């Protein structure tokens, strides 16, 4: 049963990452671009920034967050390397 709990938590972390990635890349870059373009940061429209840079930064942050969460999960279930 402990193995099942580990994989359920693992899948939960993956689902969170995928939802955030979808919202930022597809939502902010395509669906909400007109609304976000009304806001400017450093002279650039926010929708353009998310489409070009923001989704990449978010993806990198998700990689580090996922790594941290998986290390914590491995320690919790004592399933390290």
Secondary structure, DSSP 8 states (H G I E B T S, - for coil): -HHHHHHHHHHHHHHHHHHHHHIIIIIIIIITHHHHTTSEETTEEHHHHIIIIIHHHHHHHHHHHHHHHHHHHHHHTT---
